[in-house]
């Protein structure tokens, strides 16, 4: 299984999950960022890029949605830690760039910095 990102005709990014033969298993709006360490889920930035989501590889079901704190206009980047238990995100707000850390199992915000 592998992922690819291709802009659809509407202009929004679309993420596709492919099998080993290159057949599309499923598609979702968003930009695929990385797979979880166990390979069971894929992390994506979701248009309009204010939230990140974790999707089950098997069927594209949304497992978690990671929402930033109030006042954040956009998530610029997200990355899982090596164990897959924490998610760090770089945010953009009227105050400038910031950092947010979520607990992956609960999607709860643990820390923020501006």
C-alpha positions in Angstrom: 0.0 0.0 0.0 1.3 3.5 -0.8 -0.1 7.0 -0.8 0.0 9.7 -3.5 -1.2 13.2 -3.6 -2.6 14.7 -6.8 -4.6 17.9 -7.3 -8.1 17.1 -8.7 -9.8 19.1 -11.3 -11.5 21.3 -8.6 -8.1 22.6 -7.5 -8.2 21.1 -3.9 -5.5 18.6 -3.0 -6.7 15.0 -3.0 -5.0 12.1 -1.3 -5.3 8.6 -2.7 -4.3 5.3 -1.2 -3.0 2.7 -3.7 -2.5 -1.0 -3.4 0.8 -2.6 -4.5 -0.6 -3.0 -8.1 -1.3 0.8 -8.3 -5.1 0.5 -8.0 -6.8 3.2 -6.0 -8.2 1.8 -2.7 -9.8 5.1 -1.6 -9.5 8.9 -2.0 -10.0 11.7 0.5 -9.6 15.5 0.3 -6.4 16.5 1.8 -2.6 16.1 1.7 -1.2 12.9 3.1 1.6 13.6 5.5 2.8 10.2 6.8 1.7 6.8 8.0 1.6 5.8 11.6 4.4 3.7 12.9 2.3 0.5 12.7 1.1 1.4 9.1 -2.6 1.1 10.1 -3.4 4.8 9.6 -2.3 7.8 7.6 -2.1 11.4 8.8 -3.4 14.2 6.6 -3.8 17.9 6.5 -7.4 18.6 5.5 -8.6 21.6 3.4 -8.8 24.4 4.2 -5.8 23.2 6.3 -7.1 24.2 9.7 -7.3 20.6 11.0 -5.3 17.4 10.7 -7.0 14.0 10.5 -5.9 10.4 11.0 -7.6 8.0 8.6 -7.6 4.2 8.8 -5.7 2.7 5.9 -8.1 -0.2 5.5 -11.2 1.8 4.7 -10.5 5.6 5.0 -12.6 5.9 8.2 -11.6 9.0 10.2 -10.1 7.8 13.5 -9.2 11.2 15.0 -9.5 14.9 14.1 -6.9 17.2 15.5 -8.2 20.7 15.9 -5.9 23.6 16.8 -6.6 26.1 19.6 -8.9 29.1 19.0 -7.3 31.8 16.8 -5.3 29.5 14.6 -6.0 30.2 11.0 -4.0 27.4 9.4 -1.9 24.4 10.1 1.3 24.7 8.1 2.8 21.3 8.9 2.2 18.3 11.2 4.4 15.4 12.2 4.1 12.3 14.4 6.7 11.4 17.0 8.5 8.1 16.4 6.2 6.1 18.7 3.0 7.7 17.1 1.7 8.9 20.5 2.2 12.6 20.0 1.5 14.9 17.1 3.3 18.3 16.6 1.9 21.0 14.4 3.2 24.3 13.2 0.3 26.9 13.2 -0.3 30.3 11.6 -2.4 33.0 13.3 -2.6 36.8 13.4 0.1 36.6 16.1 2.5 34.7 13.8 3.6 31.1 13.8 3.2 28.8 16.8 3.5 25.2 17.8 0.8 22.8 19.2 1.3 19.3 20.5 -1.6 16.8 20.7 -2.0 13.4 22.4 -2.7 11.1 19.5 -4.9 8.5 21.3 -7.3 11.3 22.6 -6.7 14.1 20.1 -6.4 16.4 23.2 -4.0 19.4 23.1 -1.1 19.0 25.5 0.9 22.2 24.8 0.9 25.3 22.7 3.5 28.0 22.1 3.4 31.3 20.1 
